[in-house]
Amino acid sequence: MTIEEAKNIKLEDYLHSLGYNPVKRQGMNLWYKSPFREEADASFKVNTEINKWYDFGLGKGGNILTLASVLYCSESLPYILHQIEEQAPHICPVSFSFQKQSPTEPSFQRMEVKSLESPVLLSYLRERGINTELAKRECCEVHFENNGKHYYAVGFPNVRGGYEIRNKYFKGCIAPKDISHIRHTNRQNEVCYVFEGFMDYLSFLTLRLDSCPQYPEFDKQDYMVLNSVSNVSKALYPLGNYLRIHCFFDNDRAGMEAILQIRKEYGSTINIRDASHLYSGCKDLNEYLCKRNPLREKKFIQTSVPKKSKGRSL
């Protein structure tokens, strides 16, 4: 994708493909709740005439390239264009009816959450190398309507009641967007494994279960899924409760910058490990899973299983 091709994409269509819809219109301006943080009132504006945005809370704005730069925490133009191009198949022109929409209404209508049972969705997960029994435990099936059309996808809940949603043809979220934190309230773990997206989290569980089925402790670990590296700032406070953090981010600049941000916050007090070398040569952990090699998997499990500390099994 070229710079001009990216700039020709309407911002409202791009935001809609990511799961963000405006809450009101004022002339040529569409107002959104900011995709960068939690807020009660909309402070993110898109001018549809000049196709530019401005976030009043951030004090920053620009075109689709600057928006993607903030969303993906990267200033690398090739990476930003790649991310926009990956989302491009899901971008289609949309129209919004504000007469029937209020700031408190969800982006999607008639949403129904049920157990993950769809053969189509389970087949999609198997294509991604995911153990479907694990997926049934960790995920759900979300049905919803948008512009009068019915959709369904694999859903992964976050801490604020929103969902990351995926199917073979769609990648987005049902707001509010936030991190997912999987922890065990009956024990205080010292270690947290952090992933960029939930497909990487499911890939990790699949690798560990397939390569070490006798190992019971993976079910007792604490995990965190950012659901986008743009959420790393939301993860900093809860990560402060751990002594060791293992980061399984993408092998790209955005992943590196996310780890740097965590190290900047806690580098002197918490042992922070970049585990991306375990799947070097692959974009992310799911690609590593899909290209699985028994010898590499054995090494992966040996180095990713936490060591036991005195008096506590991790």
TORKOLBA-752552 format. One record per residue (C-alpha): chain; x, y, z; residue in three letters. Coordinates in Angstrom, 2 decimals. Layout:
BEGIN
+-------+---------+---------+---------+------+
| kette |       u |       v |       w | rest |
+-------+---------+---------+---------+------+
|     A |       X |       Y |       Z |  ala |
...
+-------+---------+---------+---------+------+
***
This chain:
BEGIN
+-------+---------+---------+---------+------+
| kette |       u |       v |       w | rest |
+-------+---------+---------+---------+------+
|     A |    0.00 |    0.00 |    0.00 |  met |
|     A |    1.28 |    3.46 |   -0.90 |  thr |
|     A |    1.00 |    6.60 |    1.23 |  ile |
|     A |   -1.58 |    8.09 |   -1.13 |  glu |
|     A |   -3.69 |    4.91 |   -1.09 |  glu |
|     A |   -3.71 |    4.99 |    2.70 |  ala |
|     A |   -4.63 |    8.69 |    2.81 |  lys |
|     A |   -7.59 |    8.03 |    0.49 |  asn |
|     A |   -9.20 |    5.78 |    3.11 |  ile |
|     A |  -11.91 |    7.63 |    5.00 |  lys |
|     A |  -11.10 |    7.87 |    8.69 |  leu |
|     A |  -14.66 |    7.03 |    9.75 |  glu |
|     A |  -14.50 |    3.82 |    7.67 |  asp |
|     A |  -11.10 |    2.90 |    9.13 |  tyr |
|     A |  -12.24 |    3.53 |   12.71 |  leu |
|     A |  -15.42 |    1.57 |   12.07 |  his |
|     A |  -13.39 |   -1.43 |   10.88 |  ser |
|     A |  -11.53 |   -1.33 |   14.22 |  leu |
|     A |  -14.79 |   -1.31 |   16.18 |  gly |
|     A |  -15.13 |    2.43 |   16.90 |  tyr |
|     A |  -18.28 |    4.32 |   15.96 |  asn |
|     A |  -19.08 |    8.02 |   16.56 |  pro |
|     A |  -21.54 |    9.06 |   19.24 |  val |
|     A |  -22.63 |   12.31 |   17.57 |  lys |
|     A |  -22.23 |   14.52 |   14.51 |  arg |
|     A |  -21.78 |   18.29 |   14.38 |  gln |
|     A |  -21.74 |   19.47 |   10.78 |  gly |
|     A |  -18.67 |   17.94 |    9.16 |  met |
|     A |  -17.36 |   16.66 |   12.50 |  asn |
|     A |  -17.84 |   13.18 |   13.92 |  leu |
|     A |  -17.24 |   12.80 |   17.66 |  trp |
|     A |  -15.91 |    9.58 |   19.20 |  tyr |
|     A |  -14.90 |    8.37 |   22.60 |  lys |
|     A |  -11.14 |    8.26 |   22.26 |  ser |
|     A |   -9.67 |    4.93 |   21.15 |  pro |
|     A |   -6.58 |    5.75 |   23.24 |  phe |
|     A |   -8.12 |    5.78 |   26.73 |  arg |
|     A |  -11.24 |    5.32 |   28.85 |  glu |
|     A |  -13.52 |    8.36 |   28.96 |  glu |
|     A |  -17.14 |    9.26 |   29.64 |  ala |
|     A |  -17.46 |   12.07 |   27.08 |  asp |
|     A |  -16.36 |   12.06 |   23.46 |  ala |
|     A |  -13.18 |   14.09 |   22.93 |  ser |
|     A |  -11.94 |   12.57 |   19.67 |  phe |
|     A |  -13.02 |   14.46 |   16.54 |  lys |
|     A |  -12.91 |   13.47 |   12.87 |  val |
|     A |  -13.44 |   16.15 |   10.25 |  asn |
|     A |  -14.96 |   14.29 |    7.31 |  thr |
|     A |  -14.35 |   17.18 |    4.87 |  glu |
|     A |  -10.55 |   17.20 |    5.24 |  ile |
|     A |  -10.33 |   13.58 |    6.49 |  asn |
|     A |   -8.32 |   14.43 |    9.61 |  lys |
|     A |   -8.67 |   13.72 |   13.33 |  trp |
|     A |   -7.89 |   15.52 |   16.55 |  tyr |
|     A |   -7.83 |   14.13 |   20.09 |  asp |
|     A |   -8.39 |   16.91 |   22.62 |  phe |
|     A |   -7.21 |   14.78 |   25.54 |  gly |
|     A |   -4.01 |   13.85 |   23.75 |  leu |
|     A |   -3.55 |   17.29 |   22.21 |  gly |
|     A |   -2.60 |   15.67 |   18.93 |  lys |
|     A |   -4.14 |   14.99 |   15.54 |  gly |
|     A |   -3.46 |   14.43 |   11.86 |  gly |
|     A |   -4.28 |   12.02 |    9.05 |  asn |
|     A |   -4.72 |    8.25 |    8.97 |  ile |
|     A |   -0.94 |    7.72 |    9.13 |  leu |
|     A |   -0.55 |    9.68 |   12.35 |  thr |
|     A |   -3.60 |    7.88 |   13.78 |  leu |
|     A |   -2.10 |    4.48 |   12.99 |  ala |
|     A |    1.22 |    5.67 |   14.42 |  ser |
|     A |   -0.42 |    6.30 |   17.80 |  val |
|     A |   -2.60 |    3.17 |   17.67 |  leu |
|     A |    0.36 |    0.90 |   16.90 |  tyr |
|     A |    2.98 |    2.82 |   18.93 |  cys |
|     A |    5.33 |    3.12 |   15.97 |  ser |
|     A |    6.87 |    5.80 |   13.79 |  glu |
|     A |    8.01 |    3.31 |   11.16 |  ser |
|     A |    6.17 |    4.26 |    7.95 |  leu |
|     A |    6.53 |    0.81 |    6.31 |  pro |
|     A |    5.14 |   -0.84 |    9.45 |  tyr |
|     A |    2.24 |    1.63 |    9.69 |  ile |
|     A |    1.34 |    1.12 |    6.01 |  leu |
|     A |    1.50 |   -2.65 |    6.52 |  his |
|     A |   -0.90 |   -2.44 |    9.48 |  gln |
|     A |   -3.35 |   -0.30 |    7.51 |  ile |
|     A |   -3.10 |   -2.65 |    4.53 |  glu |
|     A |   -3.80 |   -5.68 |    6.77 |  glu |
|     A |   -6.96 |   -3.96 |    7.97 |  gln |
|     A |   -7.94 |   -2.80 |    4.47 |  ala |
|     A |   -9.99 |   -5.91 |    3.53 |  pro |
|     A |  -12.26 |   -5.19 |    6.50 |  his |
|     A |  -12.78 |   -1.51 |    5.61 |  ile |
|     A |  -16.01 |   -0.72 |    3.83 |  cys |
|     A |  -18.04 |    2.51 |    3.57 |  pro |
|     A |  -20.49 |    2.94 |    6.44 |  val |
|     A |  -23.26 |    5.33 |    7.35 |  ser |
|     A |  -24.36 |    6.28 |   10.84 |  phe |
|     A |  -27.84 |    7.09 |   12.15 |  ser |
|     A |  -27.57 |    9.37 |   15.16 |  phe |
|     A |  -31.33 |    9.66 |   15.69 |  gln |
|     A |  -31.32 |    6.16 |   17.19 |  lys |
|     A |  -27.91 |    6.34 |   18.86 |  gln |
|     A |  -26.85 |    7.83 |   22.18 |  ser |
|     A |  -23.39 |    8.13 |   23.78 |  pro |
|     A |  -24.20 |    5.15 |   26.02 |  thr |
|     A |  -25.20 |    2.74 |   23.24 |  glu |
|     A |  -22.74 |    0.05 |   22.13 |  pro |
|     A |  -21.12 |    0.16 |   18.69 |  ser |
|     A |  -22.98 |   -2.99 |   17.68 |  phe |
|     A |  -26.63 |   -3.86 |   18.18 |  gln |
|     A |  -28.43 |   -7.00 |   19.36 |  arg |
|     A |  -25.25 |   -8.47 |   20.76 |  met |
|     A |  -25.51 |  -12.02 |   22.09 |  glu |
|     A |  -22.70 |  -13.88 |   23.85 |  val |
|     A |  -22.82 |  -17.67 |   23.97 |  lys |
|     A |  -20.53 |  -20.67 |   24.31 |  ser |
|     A |  -18.05 |  -21.17 |   21.49 |  leu |
|     A |  -19.63 |  -23.95 |   19.41 |  glu |
|     A |  -19.80 |  -22.78 |   15.78 |  ser |
|     A |  -18.12 |  -25.33 |   13.46 |  pro |
|     A |  -17.06 |  -22.46 |   11.20 |  val |
|     A |  -15.31 |  -20.58 |   14.02 |  leu |
|     A |  -13.73 |  -23.74 |   15.44 |  leu |
|     A |  -12.45 |  -24.60 |   11.96 |  ser |
|     A |  -10.94 |  -21.09 |   11.71 |  tyr |
|     A |   -9.14 |  -21.60 |   15.03 |  leu |
|     A |   -7.80 |  -24.97 |   13.91 |  arg |
|     A |   -6.45 |  -23.28 |   10.78 |  glu |
|     A |   -4.54 |  -20.98 |   13.14 |  arg |
|     A |   -3.16 |  -24.02 |   14.97 |  gly |
|     A |   -5.18 |  -23.37 |   18.15 |  ile |
|     A |   -6.34 |  -26.19 |   20.41 |  asn |
|     A |  -10.12 |  -25.81 |   20.21 |  thr |
|     A |  -10.81 |  -27.21 |   23.69 |  glu |
|     A |   -8.59 |  -24.51 |   25.15 |  leu |
|     A |  -10.32 |  -21.93 |   22.95 |  ala |
|     A |  -13.74 |  -23.04 |   24.21 |  lys |
|     A |  -12.55 |  -22.45 |   27.77 |  arg |
|     A |  -10.92 |  -19.08 |   27.14 |  glu |
|     A |  -13.20 |  -17.56 |   24.50 |  cys |
|     A |  -16.86 |  -17.20 |   23.62 |  cys |
|     A |  -19.01 |  -16.80 |   20.52 |  glu |
|     A |  -20.34 |  -13.30 |   19.89 |  val |
|     A |  -23.29 |  -12.60 |   17.59 |  his |
|     A |  -24.18 |   -9.02 |   16.71 |  phe |
|     A |  -25.80 |   -6.81 |   14.12 |  glu |
|     A |  -24.30 |   -3.85 |   12.34 |  asn |
|     A |  -26.22 |   -1.79 |    9.79 |  asn |
|     A |  -28.93 |   -4.46 |    9.73 |  gly |
|     A |  -26.54 |   -7.31 |    8.93 |  lys |
|     A |  -25.85 |  -10.26 |   11.22 |  his |
|     A |  -22.29 |  -11.27 |   12.09 |  tyr |
|     A |  -20.64 |  -13.73 |   14.46 |  tyr |
|     A |  -17.07 |  -14.17 |   15.61 |  ala |
|     A |  -14.77 |  -15.60 |   18.27 |  val |
|     A |  -14.92 |  -13.25 |   21.25 |  gly |
|     A |  -12.26 |  -12.64 |   23.90 |  phe |
|     A |  -13.40 |  -10.54 |   26.88 |  pro |
|     A |  -11.45 |   -7.68 |   28.42 |  asn |
|     A |  -11.52 |   -6.20 |   31.92 |  val |
|     A |  -14.20 |   -3.61 |   31.09 |  arg |
|     A |  -16.77 |   -5.85 |   29.42 |  gly |
|     A |  -15.68 |   -5.29 |   25.82 |  gly |
|     A |  -14.59 |   -8.00 |   23.40 |  tyr |
|     A |  -11.85 |   -8.55 |   20.88 |  glu |
|     A |  -13.55 |  -10.31 |   17.98 |  ile |
|     A |  -12.08 |  -12.42 |   15.20 |  arg |
|     A |  -13.28 |  -14.60 |   12.39 |  asn |
|     A |  -11.70 |  -15.58 |    9.10 |  lys |
|     A |  -12.70 |  -12.31 |    7.45 |  tyr |
|     A |  -12.90 |   -9.78 |   10.27 |  phe |
|     A |  -10.63 |   -8.39 |   12.98 |  lys |
|     A |  -11.94 |   -5.76 |   15.36 |  gly |
|     A |  -13.40 |   -5.10 |   18.78 |  cys |
|     A |  -16.65 |   -4.35 |   20.55 |  ile |
|     A |  -16.02 |   -1.32 |   22.73 |  ala |
|     A |  -14.90 |   -0.52 |   25.32 |  pro |
|     A |  -11.42 |   -1.62 |   24.32 |  lys |
|     A |   -9.05 |   -2.57 |   27.15 |  asp |
|     A |   -6.59 |   -5.17 |   28.37 |  ile |
|     A |   -7.52 |   -8.69 |   29.48 |  ser |
|     A |   -6.08 |   -9.91 |   32.79 |  his |
|     A |   -6.35 |  -13.61 |   33.64 |  ile |
|     A |   -5.40 |  -14.12 |   37.26 |  arg |
|     A |   -6.19 |  -16.37 |   40.20 |  his |
|     A |   -7.67 |  -14.56 |   43.18 |  thr |
|     A |   -6.86 |  -17.33 |   45.66 |  asn |
|     A |   -3.11 |  -16.84 |   45.25 |  arg |
|     A |   -0.63 |  -14.05 |   44.60 |  gln |
|     A |    1.60 |  -15.07 |   41.72 |  asn |
|     A |    5.04 |  -13.59 |   41.26 |  glu |
|     A |    5.08 |  -14.04 |   37.48 |  val |
|     A |    2.88 |  -12.65 |   34.73 |  cys |
|     A |    3.06 |  -13.66 |   31.07 |  tyr |
|     A |    2.10 |  -10.75 |   28.77 |  val |
|     A |    0.88 |  -11.11 |   25.18 |  phe |
|     A |    0.08 |   -8.60 |   22.45 |  glu |
|     A |   -3.11 |  -10.32 |   21.25 |  gly |
|     A |   -5.32 |  -13.18 |   22.34 |  phe |
|     A |   -4.30 |  -15.38 |   19.40 |  met |
|     A |   -0.76 |  -15.30 |   20.80 |  asp |
|     A |   -2.11 |  -16.16 |   24.25 |  tyr |
|     A |   -4.04 |  -19.14 |   22.85 |  leu |
|     A |   -0.96 |  -20.14 |   20.84 |  ser |
|     A |    1.14 |  -20.17 |   24.01 |  phe |
|     A |   -1.37 |  -22.37 |   25.84 |  leu |
|     A |   -1.58 |  -24.70 |   22.83 |  thr |
|     A |    2.21 |  -25.04 |   22.59 |  leu |
|     A |    2.57 |  -25.74 |   26.28 |  arg |
|     A |   -0.27 |  -28.25 |   26.39 |  leu |
|     A |    0.81 |  -30.11 |   23.25 |  asp |
|     A |    4.50 |  -30.27 |   24.17 |  ser |
|     A |    4.17 |  -30.85 |   27.89 |  cys |
|     A |    0.73 |  -32.35 |   28.65 |  pro |
|     A |    1.91 |  -33.63 |   32.03 |  gln |
|     A |    2.78 |  -30.11 |   33.17 |  tyr |
|     A |   -0.16 |  -28.90 |   35.31 |  pro |
|     A |    0.98 |  -25.44 |   36.35 |  glu |
|     A |    0.15 |  -23.49 |   33.17 |  phe |
|     A |   -3.44 |  -23.38 |   34.36 |  asp |
|     A |   -2.36 |  -21.57 |   37.53 |  lys |
|     A |   -0.33 |  -18.81 |   35.92 |  gln |
|     A |   -1.31 |  -15.17 |   35.64 |  asp |
|     A |   -1.59 |  -13.83 |   32.11 |  tyr |
|     A |   -2.24 |  -10.46 |   30.54 |  met |
|     A |   -3.29 |   -9.71 |   26.95 |  val |
|     A |   -2.85 |   -6.12 |   25.78 |  leu |
|     A |   -5.31 |   -6.48 |   22.86 |  asn |
|     A |   -3.09 |   -3.91 |   21.07 |  ser |
|     A |    0.26 |   -2.43 |   22.02 |  val |
|     A |   -1.54 |    0.92 |   22.22 |  ser |
|     A |   -2.94 |   -0.41 |   25.52 |  asn |
|     A |    0.45 |   -0.88 |   27.16 |  val |
|     A |   -0.06 |    2.19 |   29.38 |  ser |
|     A |   -3.22 |    0.56 |   30.78 |  lys |
|     A |   -1.20 |   -2.53 |   31.71 |  ala |
|     A |    1.48 |   -0.73 |   33.73 |  leu |
|     A |   -0.42 |   -0.40 |   37.01 |  tyr |
|     A |   -1.52 |   -4.07 |   37.37 |  pro |
|     A |    1.92 |   -5.28 |   36.21 |  leu |
|     A |    3.44 |   -3.52 |   39.21 |  gly |
|     A |    2.15 |   -6.34 |   41.45 |  asn |
|     A |    4.57 |   -8.90 |   39.96 |  tyr |
|     A |    8.24 |   -9.69 |   40.49 |  leu |
|     A |    8.83 |  -11.10 |   37.02 |  arg |
|     A |    7.21 |  -10.26 |   33.69 |  ile |
|     A |    7.64 |  -12.34 |   30.53 |  his |
|     A |    6.72 |  -10.44 |   27.35 |  cys |
|     A |    5.65 |  -12.38 |   24.23 |  phe |
|     A |    5.22 |   -9.47 |   21.80 |  phe |
|     A |    5.52 |   -9.33 |   18.01 |  asp |
|     A |    9.00 |   -9.32 |   16.50 |  asn |
|     A |    8.68 |   -5.77 |   15.21 |  asp |
|     A |    9.36 |   -2.22 |   16.25 |  arg |
|     A |    6.00 |   -1.78 |   17.98 |  ala |
|     A |    6.67 |   -4.87 |   20.11 |  gly |
|     A |   10.14 |   -3.59 |   21.02 |  met |
|     A |    8.76 |   -0.18 |   21.96 |  glu |
|     A |    6.11 |   -1.76 |   24.18 |  ala |
|     A |    8.78 |   -3.66 |   26.12 |  ile |
|     A |   10.87 |   -0.49 |   26.40 |  leu |
|     A |    7.87 |    1.30 |   27.89 |  gln |
|     A |    7.42 |   -1.44 |   30.51 |  ile |
|     A |   11.15 |   -1.42 |   31.30 |  arg |
|     A |   11.13 |    2.35 |   31.62 |  lys |
|     A |    8.42 |    2.03 |   34.27 |  glu |
|     A |    9.70 |   -1.00 |   36.19 |  tyr |
|     A |   13.18 |   -1.88 |   34.90 |  gly |
|     A |   14.84 |   -1.19 |   38.25 |  ser |
|     A |   12.33 |   -3.08 |   40.41 |  thr |
|     A |   10.92 |   -5.96 |   38.29 |  ile |
|     A |   12.70 |   -8.63 |   36.27 |  asn |
|     A |   11.35 |   -8.05 |   32.74 |  ile |
|     A |   12.14 |  -10.65 |   30.10 |  arg |
|     A |   11.76 |  -10.28 |   26.34 |  asp |
|     A |   10.73 |  -13.79 |   25.21 |  ala |
|     A |   10.42 |  -12.92 |   21.51 |  ser |
|     A |   13.77 |  -14.58 |   20.76 |  his |
|     A |   12.05 |  -17.93 |   21.40 |  leu |
|     A |   10.15 |  -17.47 |   18.12 |  tyr |
|     A |   12.77 |  -15.49 |   16.18 |  ser |
|     A |   12.22 |  -15.56 |   12.44 |  gly |
|     A |    8.46 |  -15.41 |   12.94 |  cys |
|     A |    6.27 |  -12.32 |   13.12 |  lys |
|     A |    4.54 |  -13.50 |   16.29 |  asp |
|     A |    3.80 |  -16.51 |   18.46 |  leu |
|     A |    0.88 |  -17.66 |   16.32 |  asn |
|     A |    3.04 |  -17.75 |   13.19 |  glu |
|     A |    5.57 |  -19.78 |   15.19 |  tyr |
|     A |    2.78 |  -22.20 |   16.15 |  leu |
|     A |    1.63 |  -22.56 |   12.54 |  cys |
|     A |    5.23 |  -23.32 |   11.48 |  lys |
|     A |    5.65 |  -25.66 |   14.42 |  arg |
|     A |    8.78 |  -27.77 |   14.64 |  asn |
|     A |    9.09 |  -30.44 |   17.39 |  pro |
|     A |   12.71 |  -29.58 |   18.23 |  leu |
|     A |   12.00 |  -25.83 |   18.44 |  arg |
|     A |    8.88 |  -26.50 |   20.51 |  glu |
|     A |   10.89 |  -28.52 |   23.04 |  lys |
|     A |   13.34 |  -25.64 |   23.43 |  lys |
|     A |   10.45 |  -23.18 |   23.67 |  phe |
|     A |    8.78 |  -25.09 |   26.50 |  ile |
|     A |   12.04 |  -25.64 |   28.39 |  gln |
|     A |   12.80 |  -21.93 |   28.39 |  thr |
|     A |    9.27 |  -20.63 |   28.93 |  ser |
|     A |    8.27 |  -22.79 |   31.90 |  val |
|     A |    8.89 |  -20.74 |   35.06 |  pro |
|     A |   11.30 |  -22.01 |   37.66 |  lys |
|     A |    9.98 |  -22.84 |   41.10 |  lys |
|     A |   10.78 |  -20.40 |   43.85 |  ser |
|     A |   11.20 |  -21.34 |   47.49 |  lys |
|     A |    7.95 |  -22.20 |   49.15 |  gly |
|     A |    5.86 |  -21.52 |   46.08 |  arg |
|     A |    5.05 |  -23.32 |   42.85 |  ser |
|     A |    4.78 |  -20.93 |   39.89 |  leu |
+-------+---------+---------+---------+------+
***
